């Protein structure tokens, strides 16, 4: 079958009386649907696309995956899999982000942008260890204060708080830790 190249196609429907089940379908030489515009409901158009390696852009409206009535820009009913090496999800441009820098490792960043290693605040390692302030957790929960800072762990039950306090190495009481009532720094 020979290919057909078409440009500048325009189709208009009478918006005052749209017809249900009007369709435009484009198939490849194997009969697979590549693009389908389907007016299954009067006045509503569903777009389906089947491409590989290309970009699909929706200028306005919402996209539903497994959902015929999407309530947000992207509304997925079901699971989402990110299959690339080092997948990342960024919230807002330059905002907080989730990253998978290695197999079975999850990091949370407070910014820095896609592909940045900056601003990592939490790491869950492959062995299940959680690091806060460290990229190499050595225990199930490993808290690390900034260089030269004191480390605090606060337990709060709304009415009272308990603090586990480990002074920095530069402190005169270094190498010890304390339990006390109050808030860090008090």
SETORKOL-542558 format. One line per 4 residues: their letters; for each residue x, z, y of C-alpha. Coordinates in pm, 1 decimal. Layout:
BEGIN
a) X:Z:Y | ...
//
This chain:
BEGIN
xxxx) 0.0:0.0:0.0 | 141.6:-91.2:338.5 | 148.3:158.5:620.1 | -53.7:134.9:935.0
xxxx) 78.1:251.9:1266.9 | -184.3:331.3:1526.5 | -143.6:468.3:1874.8 | -377.1:565.2:2155.3
xxxx) -689.2:632.2:1950.0 | -973.5:791.1:2135.8 | -1302.9:901.5:1984.8 | -1583.5:1055.2:2182.2
xxxx) -1903.9:1217.4:2064.2 | -2214.0:1260.5:2269.5 | -2172.6:1629.7:2356.9 | -2543.3:1660.2:2434.6
xxxx) -2638.9:1581.1:2073.8 | -2346.3:1627.8:1833.1 | -2410.9:1528.8:1473.7 | -2337.6:1766.8:1186.2
xxxx) -2082.5:1655.5:922.5 | -1910.2:1384.2:1126.5 | -1551.7:1351.2:996.5 | -1228.3:1178.0:1077.0
xxxx) -982.4:1185.2:786.3 | -629.6:1045.6:764.2 | -470.7:1024.8:419.1 | -122.8:924.9:306.0
xxxx) -54.0:652.2:48.6 | -98.1:907.6:-233.3 | -445.6:992.7:-113.6 | -350.6:1337.9:19.5
xxxx) -531.0:1446.1:335.0 | -280.1:1460.3:620.9 | -524.9:1532.6:904.4 | -895.8:1602.0:899.9
xxxx) -1131.8:1666.2:1187.2 | -1454.8:1797.8:1043.6 | -1769.4:1869.2:1244.1 | -1925.4:2087.6:974.0
xxxx) -2132.6:2268.3:1236.6 | -2287.5:2097.3:1534.9 | -2054.9:2133.4:1832.8 | -1768.0:2290.1:1629.9
xxxx) -1461.4:2100.3:1511.7 | -1233.8:2226.9:1235.6 | -882.4:2082.0:1228.5 | -685.5:2073.4:904.8
xxxx) -328.3:1948.5:891.8 | -86.6:1885.0:606.0 | 268.2:1811.5:719.3 | 618.1:1918.7:632.3
xxxx) 888.7:1990.9:886.0 | 674.5:1916.1:1189.5 | 521.9:2131.3:1459.3 | 150.1:2201.9:1479.5
xxxx) 31.9:2309.1:1822.2 | -309.8:2431.2:1929.9 | -343.1:2414.7:2306.5 | -645.9:2643.0:2328.3
xxxx) -863.1:2839.3:2091.0 | -777.6:3045.8:1783.8 | -633.0:2959.1:1443.4 | -782.2:3114.7:1132.3
xxxx) -602.2:3110.1:798.1 | -851.4:3196.3:526.2 | -1089.0:3285.9:807.6 | -1354.8:3053.6:950.6
xxxx) -1419.1:3272.3:1255.6 | -1079.0:3379.7:1396.5 | -1102.1:3652.1:1658.7 | -743.8:3623.0:1792.6
xxxx) -486.8:3347.9:1852.4 | -374.6:3384.4:1488.5 | -614.9:3555.5:1249.5 | -497.8:3568.6:887.8
xxxx) -726.0:3689.2:611.1 | -481.4:3780.5:334.5 | -109.4:3830.3:293.4 | 167.1:3678.5:503.3
xxxx) 504.4:3585.6:352.4 | 810.9:3505.3:561.0 | 1044.7:3320.6:325.8 | 1344.8:3239.8:543.2
xxxx) 1667.2:3436.9:520.2 | 1666.4:3709.4:788.6 | 1298.7:3672.2:894.5 | 1194.7:3843.2:1217.6
xxxx) 872.8:3924.6:1398.9 | 901.9:3976.3:1773.8 | 624.8:4136.9:1978.3 | 623.4:3987.2:2326.2
xxxx) 923.9:3789.8:2444.7 | 1226.2:4020.9:2414.7 | 1007.7:4312.6:2305.1 | 1008.3:4527.6:1991.0
xxxx) 1091.2:4345.2:1671.7 | 1095.3:4381.4:1293.4 | 1388.5:4225.5:1110.5 | 1496.5:4183.1:748.1
xxxx) 1876.9:4141.5:787.1 | 1950.6:4174.9:413.2 | 1760.4:4183.2:85.6 | 1520.3:4480.0:70.9
xxxx) 1631.6:4611.1:411.2 | 1403.2:4650.8:712.9 | 1516.6:4723.1:1068.6 | 1316.2:4804.0:1378.8
xxxx) 1455.7:4711.6:1721.1 | 1334.7:4808.6:2069.6 | 1419.3:4467.0:2213.6 | 1709.7:4227.8:2231.8
xxxx) 1532.6:3908.1:2132.2 | 1523.7:3703.6:1812.5 | 1857.0:3693.5:1622.8 | 1999.6:3982.5:1826.9
xxxx) 2146.4:4281.1:1644.6 | 2112.1:4495.5:1958.4 | 1875.0:4788.6:2004.4 | 1832.8:4878.1:1635.8
xxxx) 1666.1:5219.4:1619.7 | 1548.6:5252.5:1257.5 | 1681.2:5111.2:930.5 | 1523.2:5138.7:587.8
xxxx) 1792.8:5050.2:333.7 | 1757.5:4885.1:-6.8 | 1794.3:5222.7:-181.6 | 1509.9:5372.7:23.4
xxxx) 1729.1:5561.1:269.1 | 1601.6:5581.1:627.0 | 1844.3:5583.1:916.5 | 1747.8:5672.3:1271.2
xxxx) 2031.1:5602.6:1511.7 | 2254.7:5468.8:1232.1 | 2286.6:5129.7:1064.4 | 2429.4:5285.2:746.9
xxxx) 2204.4:5569.6:624.8 | 2385.0:5796.7:377.9 | 2084.8:6011.4:272.5 | 1709.3:5973.8:222.4
xxxx) 1676.1:6064.0:591.2 | 1986.8:6025.5:807.2 | 1955.2:6112.5:1176.9 | 2242.6:6024.1:1403.5
xxxx) 2266.5:6125.0:1769.2 | 2436.4:5898.4:2020.7 | 2813.7:5943.5:2041.2 | 2883.1:6278.9:2202.3
xxxx) 2517.0:6381.6:2200.0 | 2341.5:6668.1:2028.4 | 2113.5:6592.1:1731.3 | 1761.5:6733.1:1725.8
xxxx) 1484.3:6718.0:1469.0 | 1155.0:6847.9:1601.7 | 866.7:6959.7:1379.2 | 543.6:6995.5:1573.7
xxxx) 204.4:7129.7:1464.7 | 42.9:7094.7:1811.7 | 36.8:7469.8:1885.0 | 403.1:7546.5:1827.0
xxxx) 720.2:7358.3:1752.3 | 1032.4:7420.2:1555.9 | 1360.8:7250.8:1631.0 | 1654.8:7193.6:1401.1
xxxx) 1950.1:7158.9:1632.3 | 2299.9:7032.7:1551.2 | 2536.9:7053.6:1849.0 | 2775.1:6765.8:1912.6
xxxx) 3133.6:6786.1:1791.3 | 3245.6:6846.1:2151.9 | 3029.8:7158.6:2168.5 | 3196.0:7501.6:2136.7
xxxx) 2968.0:7569.3:1838.2 | 3030.8:7236.8:1657.3 | 2982.3:7215.7:1280.8 | 2681.9:7449.6:1278.9
xxxx) 2311.0:7398.5:1303.3 | 2028.5:7616.7:1424.3 | 1655.0:7659.2:1381.0 | 1463.2:7766.7:1685.4
xxxx) 1121.8:7763.5:1841.6 | 1073.7:7538.8:2139.8 | 1152.2:7180.9:2233.8 | 1489.5:7002.8:2232.2
xx) 1702.2:7109.6:2524.7 | 1509.7:7430.5:2592.7
//
